[in-house]
Amino acid sequence: MSDKIQTVPSYGYGSTATSVAERNKVLRNTYWLLALSMIPTVLGAWVGVATGITQSLTGGLGLIVFLGGAFGFMYAIQKTKDSAAGVGVLLAFTFFMGLMLSRLLAAVLGMKNGTGVVMTAFGGTAAIFFVMATLSSVIKRDLSGMGKWLFVGALVIMVGAIINVFVGSGPVMLVISTLAIGVFSLFILYDLKRIVDGGETNYITATLGVYLSIFNVFQSLLMILGITSGDD
């Protein structure tokens, strides 16, 4: 049996070259793989919290490990996206991301109301995803023009976050996290709309894009709620 991931020819964003059935198949596979990717994410987060393995990854060291690991995995996913191996690489990546999230989770769970904060952030992320997924299925307008602006926004957020690793400003982190929720919520809409319109034909790369946006929304909500809730 071939291990090739089935894709359909892409002729640009919004092309009608792919059939509705093919687009629905990519969207369905993306949702299934996205759901599956949450399992290693949770497992990675649990391992990190339980063992404290990421507690020493602070400042520049943590930044290097995170960026090196994340970009390394994303490169590997791009190289294997057309084969079944790409699914395994993607799931390994989501485990890594859960592991990287565990330091923040441990800090929040250490608060008196930590469990409630985590559940609120999870509920908020789920609500945002549901709204954006619904919008992607009903909006008829071509959203391709959003891509370059969202990319610029994500780049600004990344640079700001890297600088703040060394500055350590709480107010700046709140601003960055708020911007991240807005930008990556729109990224969810943009990426899902590309699938609906036939602009994305590979469900592995589609899942990667949507997963990263969901991860950033959850992390940002967790950051905001963790900073503003306190231990009162």
Steps between C-alpha positions, in 0.01 A plus 500: 500500500633841411589729787451814295270766640233571242488862386326672216650751257495856628453788262510780752283632779131469431546285191203295384732236356447272800161340552282560804547136601879532489494821704269342756735201525798726575294693756375180665850350518633826641242499779572135583877551508456819700298311760760222506782752545351611832584162655882532475468869591327413827743213558800727445356761735433235765855361472644849529291593804552164672877486451586870498731429207443843347540706817864578423416629152489868588611811316721456198543125549127437490466721193773311314354158585149607404586672173752234401262215572193667347665605175679166475173310529321732257775448244467123544122521460538690174740234374270210591159659438430284194551169680350322799820578692385860510223407741751349742729802478206733561391305807858504633500876448178539700655299785796739494266799508316356798832451674595863431164615635545310826711769669221756466240241597694405812522865605126553449403174669711607797255785560210454740250527214732346242273218385218746436733725301610211279141389440394856418785534249403165347135599477589836347722335240229247411246780462731700273568194285129422471418856394781514242418155363137603460593826331731319259207294377257789451714791379497519123752781466856429382725540806830444321600863557512437875801273470775759465360718778464208737856394422627848584297497821639161601853619425454810718363286782791255475762777506325670791479173694869425440600846625277466804669172594797713601302804621247306705226763501158385617305783330684442173418129521132586548506717188682235297263226618193709417631570150584131459143395580369736231754409233495123550121487528488657154767254386265215593231657283745564217648149500162325517360724226793405277400134539135579430596694187745238374815701565644237737494140380729325749337423834832463684616854425144621553497342845839649582379852424177473696673322791760776538226763509300308762815447706582871494145603589493260797845603618412869475172456687683302766760775530241777532285312750805392697633855527166665579350236729770485763457286811215693653 
